[in-house]
Amino acid sequence: MASTVTVALLAAAVGVTAVNYQPIPKDLSTPHQQRLAIKGPNSMSVGWNTYTKLDKPCVQYGTAANSLTSQACSTDSTTYPTSRTYSNAVTLTGLNPATTYYYKIVSTNSTVGHFLSPRTSGDKTAFNMDIVIDLGVYGADGFTTKKRDTIPTVQPELNHSTIGRLATTINDYEFIIHPGDFAYADDWYLSGNLDGKNAYEAILENFYDQLAPVAGRKAYMASPGNHEADCNEIFPGLCPQGQKNFTDFMTRFGDSNPTAFSSTSKNATAVANAKKAQALAKPPFWYSFEYGMAHVVMIDTETDFTSAPDGPGTSLNSGSFGAAGQQIAFLKADLASVDRTVTPWLIVAGHRPWYSTGSGNICSTCQTAFEDLFYQYGVDVGVFGHVHNSQRFNPVYKNNADPNGMQNPKAPMYIVAGGPGNIEGLSSVGSNYSTNVFAYADDFSFAKIKFQDANHLGVDFIRSSTGEVLDSSVLYKKHDAAFVVQS
């Protein structure tokens, strides 16, 4: 690593660059890098980037492609000094649940897209949620050695097997969660792009344009990882502005994600806890949302808890983003608000795992901060990445396997879904861990959670290049209590 940095610095000093920016359109209001998010029970946010600031970003929408009868606007068009683009966000409200809506970003050079509006909390219709973590850019600036798929409507140089599979199976899932590590633009110096500022921004533009055919069709729910803050791999003086302290991540996703949903429970305590969670949420770092049978919580494993790996005093010295103890207080209130008669399945997703095969991959401070709350409030599945492979664990608490296994355990089931692909490659599965039942690092892969009914949840791991199901399991939970509180 040190020799690579030295070479990069020497090359930069003599002006060597290898940056391949996306072409700037003649119409600077042309939308790029489109992305959707679930904003509320009856609302979706539409995000996109433009090569100029928009005084009034607007989106037209309706239930027919030729009848976009509603329009929503905002004044949300923001950037930071080293970015070539502005991030725009508009919230579409008053949506009927589980309905196909058509939308058009207002520009002289935009097209009509469509999405499925959020399912009502408690809707027992089966659906799937896909999971990608640690996903990097591929393409002309990027980090590919083999091109594996061709995606219609995506530039040929931006082919990527995981995004390709998400595109070709777009009707097989209803939304995606991505808890951390987007694009790997902070690894710009590893690719030969030695002009840090421009290389970093060019990689981001390529990645989010590449992702747009997926993220512009399905809600793409984001939370942070270490690569959104990473400046410790080069001398700080060369760290691009957008790379520092989650700057690009906050600019891109800060106004798109929800806080926490109001409770639809009949229990007054649950309603009060949900209101408390709403006040304590800090999107895009920590927040929650409900969708049909699922209550999904996105957390920040990088900052804002005791001895957080990227927090103040660490090499990255990032955050804090809330008041002292705010994230933990949010999580406790939010988990306590979950009424299993409404949303039986409780999923929590973050970046760094505390269960993993191999060595050196465990976030022990994360385990100290979060695991007891997971167990106390009966989290069903913990979703993590950071390790660049796919793993599944039997339910476990404090390193001890739950005696019930997959048949109504008290402890959460944990998965690692960090194998979609990036410049740093895949991580060897290494030595086994006692409760691990699946580990794969032979090719790029991602995960799918199948909410089958109130008692059965499937987890599949999929090989990106072929669509092959590498591992399949079903978790059974009785969910016979409205509220779970375990000692």
N, C-alpha and C positions, 0 to 999 in steps of 0.2 A: 504493500500500500504506500509506504513512504517513498519508494523509488518512483512509483507512478505519479505521485504528487510533485516530486522534484522535476520530473520530465515535463509535466504540465506547466509548472511555473516557469521553467526555462523557455518553453515554447511560447508561452504567453508574453514573456518579456521581449521576444523578438517579433511579436505581432502575428504569430501563426494562429489561424482560426480555421474552423471547419463547421460553420453554422449553415443550416439549410432551413431558413424560415419559410413558413407558409406564405404564398403570394397574397398581397393585400388587394381586396376587390376594389373595383372602381367606385361602387356604391359602398361607402364606409358603414352604412347602416345594415349591411348584409349580416344576418345572424350566423354565428359559428358556435361550435362547442355546446350545442343544446343539451339541456339536462332537466329532468322533471323530478319532483319530490312530493311526497305526501305532506301537506301542510296542516291539515285539520280533518275532522270527520267528514266534511263536505267541501273540501278545498284541496287544490293542487297548486304548487308553484311551478312556474316555467322560468328557467334560467338560461341565459345565453350570453355570448361575448360578441362585441363589435369593435371595429377599429376606430371608432370615434365615440365620444360621450354622447349619450342620448338625453335630451332634455326631458323626454316623457316616453319611456319604454311602454309599449302597449301590446296586448295580445287579444285577438278576436277569437271567439269560440262558440260552439253550438253542437247540437246532436246530429247534424248532417253536414257533410263536407261542403255542400253548396248553400248552406244557410247558417253562417256564423253570426248569430243574432245578438251575441253579448260581447262586450269589450271591457277589459280590465287594464288599468294603467298604474304606473308608479313613478317615483322620481329616483328610483334606485339604480344608478349607473355609476359604478365606482372602480377605481384602479389604484395602483401604487407606482412609485416613480420609475421602476425599471420595466414595467409591463408595456407591451404595445397595444393591449386591448383593454376594454372596459367590461366589467361583469354587470349584467342586468338581471333583475328579478321582478316578476309580476305574479301576484296570487290570484287564481281563478276561484271564485266563491260560488255558493249556492248550487253546488253540483248534486245531482241525483246519485245515489250510491250504485256502484257496480254497473256503470253505464259508459258506453263508448262515446267519448267527446272528441270532436275535431277542433284543431286550433291552428292559428296562423299568426306568427310574430309579425307585427306591422312593420313592413319594409317594402321597398319597390322590388326587392330581390329575395323573396322568401316563398316557401311552399306550405301546403296544408299537411299537418301531421295529425296523429290521433293517439289517445291513451284511454285506459280504463280508469274511471274514478274510483276512489277507495270504497271498499266494502264496509258496511256498517258494523260497528263493534257488536259481536254476538251472532253475526251471520254464520251459520254452520256449514256453508258451502265449502267443499274441499278446494284447496289451492296450493300452489307451490311458490316458494321463495328461493331464489338463487343467491349464492354467496361467493364473492370474489374478494380476496385480500392480497396485498403485495403484488399489484398488477402494474407492469411497466410498459413504456412505449416501445413500439416496434416501427421501423421505417427508415426513411432516408437519413435522419439524424441518429437513428436509434440503434437498437442493440440486438438485432436478430442475426442469426446465422442461417436459418432455414425459414422459408415462407411456406406455411402449412395449409392455409385456406384462402379462398377468394370470397370476399363478401360483396354482394351487389351494393352499389352506391357508395362504396368506400374506395378511395384511391388505392391502386394496386400496391404502391410502396408501403401502405399502412396495414397490410395483412397481418393478422395475429390469430393464432389458433384458438385462444380462449374467447376473445371478442367475436371471432368468427362463429364459434359454437353458440354463444349467447345470441348472435344475430339469426342464425339459421333455426334456432329453437325458440324464437321470440314468443311463440304462442303457448309454450309449455310452462311458463312461470308468470306471476303477476307483478312482482317487483324484485329488486336486487338490494342487498345490503353490502356495503364495502367499508368495513371498519379499519381503515388506515393503509397508508403507503400507496400513493397515487403517482404514476408516471416515472418515478425515480429520476426526476430532473436534477436532483442534487448530486447524482453520479455523473454529471456532464463530463467531468475530466477523464472518466474511464473510457469514453467513446472516441477520443481524439478531438472533441469539441473544446478548444482551449481558451475561447473567449467566454469566461464564466457567465457574465450577464446575458449575453445573447444566446449562448448555448442553452442555458437554463430555461429561458423564455421560449425558445424554439421547440424544445422538447415538450414543454407543457402544451403549447399550441397544437403540436402534432398529436399528442396523446388524447386531448379532449375532443379534437376533431375526429379522431379515430373512434372514440367511444360514442360519439353523438348518435349514430344509427340505432344504438341500444338505449342509451340514456335519454334520448328524445322520444322514445316510445314507451318506456317503462320507468316508473319511479326508481330513482337511484339514490339510496339513502347512505350518507357519508358520515364517518367520524374519523378522528385523526390517528396517525401513526408517527413513528419517529422520523420518517422521511419527509414529513411536512414541516419539520423544524431543523433538519440536520445541517449543521454547519461545522461539525467537528472533524470532518474528513479532509478539510483544506484549511489553509491559514485564514483566520477570521477576516482579514483585510480584503480577501478575494471573494468573500461570500456574497452572492447577489442578494439584493434587497428582498425579493420575493421569497427567498429561501430562509430568511431569518424568522424565527419565532412564529411559524404557521401563517405568515403573511398572505401568501397566495391562497392557501386553504380557506382562511377566514374571508378573504375578498370574494372567492368563488362560491362558497357555500353558506356564508354567514346569515343571509336573509332568506334562504330557501327552506331550511328545515324547521320542524315544529318545536314547540316547547314540551308540553305533555298534554294529552287529551283530557277533557273534562270527563269525570266518571259517569257512566250510565247506570251504575249500581243503585239499588234501592237502599243501600246501607249508608247512613249518614257519615260514619267514620271514613268509609272509603271515599266518599265525595270530598270530605275535608282534606284527606291525604292527597288526593289528585290535585286539588287547588294549591296545596303547599308545594307539590312537585312542579306545577306550572310556574310558580314564583321562583323556584330554585333552579330550574333548567337553564342551561347555557349553550344553546345551539350555536355552532355545529359541534361543540365538544361533548356535551351530554344532554340527552333529551329522550323522549319516548313517543310512541304512537301505537294506535290500535288498528287492526285490520282483520275483520272477520273473527276467527277463533283465536287470534294471536295478539298478545301484548308484547311489543318489541322495545327493548331499552338499548340505546347506544351509549357507551361510556368512553371516557378518556383515560387510557392507561399510561399516558405520558406525563401528565401534570396534575396538580390539584388534589393530591393526597400525600400523606406522610411518606417521605423518602421516595417520591415519584421519580422514575428514571430520567426524565428530561426536565425536571422542575428547577427552581432557583438553587444555585449552588452546585449543579451538575455541569458536565461539559457543554451541554446545550443551553443551560441557564434560561429555560423557557417558562412562560406563564409567570405567576398564576393567572388564571382567567376568571376565577370567582373569589368570593370571600373565603377565609379560612374555614375548611370543613364543608363548604357548600356542595361539592359534588357528592360526598358521602351522605349528607343530609338529604339531597335530592333523591339519591338511589333508595335510601331507606323509606322515604315517604312514597315514592313511586311504586316500589315493590309492595308496600303495605296496602296500596289502593287497588290492587288487582283482584277483581271478583271473578273467581273461576266458573261461576254459573254464566258469566257473560263471555269472558275470554279465557278459556281453560288453559291455553298454552302460554307459558311465560319464557321468553327468549331474551338473553342478555348478550350483547356483542361488544367486544373491545379488541384492541390490537395485540397486546402482549399476553401470551398464555402463562399459566402456572402449572400446567401439565403438558409435557412434551417428551418425545423420545430424544435420543441424542444427549449431548452435554452442552452446558452453557446457554441454554435457551429458556430457562425458567425465570419468570419474574416473581421473585419471592416477596417483594414489597407489594406487588399487586395482590398476591394471595393473601397477605396479611390484611390489606385494606378491604378486599371485596368478598373473600370466600365465605366468611361467616354469614354475611347478608344473603348471599346466594342460597345457602342452606336454610337459613332461618325462614325465608319467605318462599321456599320451594321452587326456585328457578328450575325449569325443566331441562334447558339446554344452554350451555355456555359456548359461545362462538368466538374463536380467536384466530390470529395469523402469526405474523412476524417470523416464524420458522417457514422456510420456503419449501413446504411439501404438504401432503394431506395426511391427517391422522384422525382416528376415532378412539375414544376411550369409553369403557364401561363407566356407569355412574360411580363417582368417587367423592369423598369428603376428607380433607386433611390427610391425603395420601392413602386412605383406606378404602378399599372397594366396598360399595354398598352390597350387603348380602342378598338383596333381591335382584341384583343385576338389572336387566332391562324390563323386568316385570314389576311395575309399581315401586320403583326405588324412592327413597327420601332424598338422596343426593342427586345433584345435577349430572347429566351426561355432558361431556366436553368433546369438542371437535376443534381441530386446527385446519384451516382452509387457506394456507399460504402458498399454494402451488400453481397459480395461474400463469406465472412467467414474468421475468424482469431481467435487467442486465446482470444482476448478481448471480443468476442461475438458481438451480434447485439445491436444497440442503439434503445431505445424506440423512437417512432415517436414524443412523447410528445405533446405539445400544437401546434395547427395549425398556419399556417401563411397565410395571406390573399390571396396570389396568388397561394398557393399550391393546386393542384388538385389530387395528388396521393402521398401516403406515405405508406410504407410497411416494417415491421420488424418482421414478423412471422417466416421466414425461410430465408436461403441464396438465394440471387438473384443477377442478373446482367442485363446490358442494351444492347440493340442493336439499332443502327441507320441504317435506310433503306433509301438510296439515290435512290428514285424512278424515278425521272426525274428532270428537271431543276427547277420545281416549287413546288414539293411535296416531303417532307421528313418525314418518319415515325420514331417514337421512341417507342420501346417495352421494357417492363421490364419482365424478365423471371425468374420463380422459378427454381432454380438450380436442385433440387432433382427430379422434375417431368417434366420439360420442359414447364410447363403451362405458358401461357402469362397472366401476372397479370394486365397489363395496356398497352393500345395501343393508340397512338395518331398520327395525321398527321398535320404537319405545312405547311401552304401554303404561299409562297412568290412569288411576281411577278418577281422580279429580272429583272426589266425593264431598269435599269441603269447600265452601264458598271462599274462605280465606285461610291461607296456610301460614301458621306460625309454629315453627319447630324450635325446640331448645337444643 
